[in-house]
Amino acid sequence: MSTKEKPKLIEEIGFPENLSIELDNGILKFSSPAGNNEKRFDDPRIIIKKDSGKLILTAKQSNRNSKRTLKTFKAHINNIIRGLTKHYIYKLKICSGHFPMSVSVSGNKVVIKNFFAEKIPREAKILKNVDVKINSDIITVTGSDKELVGQTSANIEQACRITNKDRRVFMDGIYIISKNEE
């Protein structure tokens, strides 16, 4: 029985000319006129090389785990490139049926006052490089990093989480209503 060597897995990712990418010890640094971003891609099974106008990801072995890691790296890099060319926008809706709550941005926090007539305001952390704007009952969260924008939106949504009450009756809170790109 002969053992055939499986071909290496190779993925190529093109990027626009106005985007510069530097590779430094497993950390990819992205710079564009829209902003900067960096992420660590450190796995001994995957080799990342920069060629003229594209990144080349190569798996050392051709097995299932290497393929998964390779595809995950490719998806993360594509999300970063997409975020630096077009910003990610999440919209949240403020729903207050029982008590009028007031929502404001204070520094790197979203402050929610009078949620179910609570005396202590609830707070949600805004992560770095994320912009939060409030326009009447719509909160807009924008940024170039999909993970940070999503996590900030989730922080705001979770700050108004209701426990031990019937969700069909008590629907007050802040909820994600759309996820788009600019």
C-alpha positions in Angstrom: 0.0 0.0 0.0 1.6 3.3 -1.1 1.2 6.4 0.9 0.4 9.4 -1.2 1.3 12.7 0.1 -1.7 15.1 0.1 -1.2 18.4 -1.6 -0.7 21.4 0.6 -3.6 23.7 1.3 -3.0 27.2 -0.1 -5.3 30.3 0.2 -4.6 33.6 -1.5 -6.2 36.9 -0.2 -6.0 40.0 -2.3 -6.2 43.5 -0.8 -6.6 47.0 -2.2 -3.7 49.2 -3.0 -4.5 51.8 -0.4 -4.1 49.2 2.3 -0.7 48.3 3.7 0.0 45.1 5.5 3.0 44.3 7.7 3.9 40.9 9.1 5.8 40.8 12.3 6.2 37.6 14.4 2.7 36.3 13.7 1.1 39.7 14.1 -0.5 41.2 11.0 -0.7 45.0 11.0 -3.2 46.6 8.7 -3.1 50.4 7.8 -5.4 52.3 5.6 -6.7 55.9 5.3 -9.8 54.7 7.2 -7.8 53.4 10.2 -5.4 50.8 11.6 -5.9 47.3 12.9 -3.8 44.5 14.1 -4.4 40.9 15.0 -2.2 37.9 16.0 -2.3 34.9 13.7 0.0 32.5 15.4 -0.3 28.8 14.6 2.6 26.5 13.9 0.5 24.7 11.2 -0.1 27.8 9.1 2.5 29.9 7.2 1.6 33.4 6.2 3.6 35.2 3.5 3.1 38.6 1.9 3.5 38.7 -1.9 2.9 41.6 -4.2 -0.7 42.7 -3.6 -1.8 39.6 -1.8 -1.3 37.4 1.3 -0.6 33.7 0.9 -1.7 31.3 3.6 -0.3 27.8 3.4 -1.0 24.9 5.6 2.0 22.6 6.4 -0.3 19.5 6.5 -3.4 18.7 4.6 -5.7 17.5 7.4 -9.0 18.6 8.7 -7.7 20.7 11.6 -5.2 22.5 9.4 -7.9 23.2 6.9 -10.3 24.6 9.6 -7.6 26.9 10.9 -6.6 28.1 7.5 -10.2 28.9 6.6 -10.7 30.7 10.0 -7.6 32.8 9.4 -8.8 33.7 5.9 -12.2 34.7 7.2 -10.7 36.9 9.9 -8.3 38.6 7.5 -11.1 39.2 5.0 -13.2 40.8 7.8 -10.4 43.1 8.8 -9.8 44.2 5.2 -13.6 44.7 4.6 -13.8 46.7 7.9 -10.9 49.0 6.8 -12.5 49.7 3.4 -16.1 49.9 4.7 -17.1 50.4 8.4 -19.3 47.9 10.2 -22.6 49.4 11.5 -24.8 47.9 14.1 -28.1 49.5 15.0 -29.9 49.0 18.3 -33.4 50.1 19.3 -34.3 51.5 22.7 -37.6 50.0 23.8 -39.2 51.4 27.0 -42.8 50.6 27.6 -43.2 50.8 31.3 -40.7 53.5 32.4 -39.0 56.1 30.2 -35.3 55.3 30.3 -32.6 57.7 29.3 -29.5 56.5 27.5 -26.4 58.6 27.1 -22.7 58.2 26.2 -20.3 59.1 28.9 -16.6 58.6 28.1 -16.1 55.0 27.1 -19.4 53.8 28.6 -23.1 53.9 27.6 -25.1 54.9 30.7 -28.8 53.6 31.0 -30.8 55.5 33.6 -34.3 54.7 35.0 -34.4 51.2 33.5 -37.5 49.7 35.2 -37.2 52.6 37.7 -33.9 51.4 39.1 -32.1 54.0 41.2 -28.6 52.8 40.1 -27.8 53.4 36.4 -26.7 50.5 34.3 -23.5 50.8 32.3 -22.1 49.1 29.1 -18.5 49.3 28.1 -17.5 50.8 24.7 -14.4 49.1 23.4 -11.5 50.9 21.7 -11.9 52.2 18.1 -15.7 52.0 18.3 -18.0 55.0 17.9 -21.4 55.1 19.5 -24.1 57.6 18.6 -27.6 58.0 20.0 -30.4 59.5 17.9 -33.7 59.5 19.7 -34.5 55.7 20.2 -31.8 54.3 17.8 -28.2 53.6 18.9 -25.6 53.4 16.1 -22.4 51.5 16.8 -19.7 51.9 14.1 -16.1 50.8 13.7 -13.6 49.0 11.5 -13.2 45.9 13.6 -16.2 43.5 13.3 -15.4 41.8 16.6 -15.2 45.0 18.6 -18.3 46.5 17.1 -20.2 43.3 17.7 -18.9 43.0 21.3 -19.8 46.6 22.1 -23.3 46.1 20.7 -23.6 42.9 22.8 -22.4 44.8 25.9 -25.2 47.4 25.4 -27.8 44.7 24.9 -26.7 42.7 27.9 -26.7 45.7 30.2 -30.5 45.8 29.8 -31.0 42.0 30.3 -34.2 41.2 32.2 -34.2 38.2 34.6 -37.0 36.6 36.6 -39.7 38.4 34.6 -42.0 37.3 31.8 -40.3 38.5 28.6 -43.7 38.6 26.8 -44.9 41.3 29.2 -41.7 43.1 30.1 -40.1 43.8 26.8 -38.2 46.9 27.9 -34.5 46.9 26.9 -32.1 47.7 24.1 -32.0 45.2 21.2 -29.9 44.8 18.1 -32.1 45.4 15.0 -29.6 45.4 12.1 -26.0 44.6 11.2 -24.6 46.3 8.0 -21.6 47.6 6.3 -21.2 51.2 5.3 
